[in-house]
Amino acid sequence: MVPAIEAALRPGCSQIGAILPTPSHFHDFKLHAGCLRDLRSLPGSFTIPRIMSQADLRCDGCGQIASSEHIARRLQRLEWSTRYRPVHIGTLLLGAVAPLDDCDFIYSPAGAWEGEAKLLLAVAGVTTAGKAAEATLSEFQRGGFFLTYVLECPSEGAAEDNVQQLLGSRLPAVMARIRRSLKPKRLVPVSQALERFLPALNSGDLPCAILLDQGKPFVVEVDTAAESTSRLREALTSQSASARQGSGAGF
Ligand SMILES: [Zn+2]
């Protein structure tokens, strides 16, 4: 950390130092604004570009400029997801961009899933009829499934080119998370938008099998992907059966 900045911080505030000079995780500056001493004491040649501007903060879940509402929503979804993360992940479903509506987000505690969430539950062999959302999500978790996204927040209207750029810039961090933290037995890309990143995902950096649909990501979308979705269901069913036969451990 830059000593001049360190000197400007109150003792006991370690977090704001962690974001300088390059943020690796998001920290809400507003929480730490009071931890800054008089920045006018910094050398005249030293500037802290935009440090206090909320508008320039980037979300650690997606890399987009983050408003406080964006961060609140990101943290909410993170909490929902973490609740149902298996201790040992058998199958990591990797999407490209998190859906905009909570009803399409599998970990939404409200249930009443639509679209992608509904399809992914079906792919995992989890039925929803007559069950509470909690029971459904627990079953998904017990099956060893976990869903995450390269961009863990909706794209907020970013142009397609920008989304591709965001995906590309987020990918190394996502791969590191898969390697160090999630550690799945198998990875299943479930978005066409990940096709151009398959060489990176397949480069051998990830210590898990990658399940593909004829060399491409599975496409789990309501309108276009009935066949791909059924192939994914078949592939997961057969993997589950062979895992049971091979080790008795299942997913
Ligand atoms: Zn975000």
Residues whose N, C-alpha, C, O or C-beta is under 5 A from the ligand:
A	BS01	ZN	C59 G61 C62 R74 C153
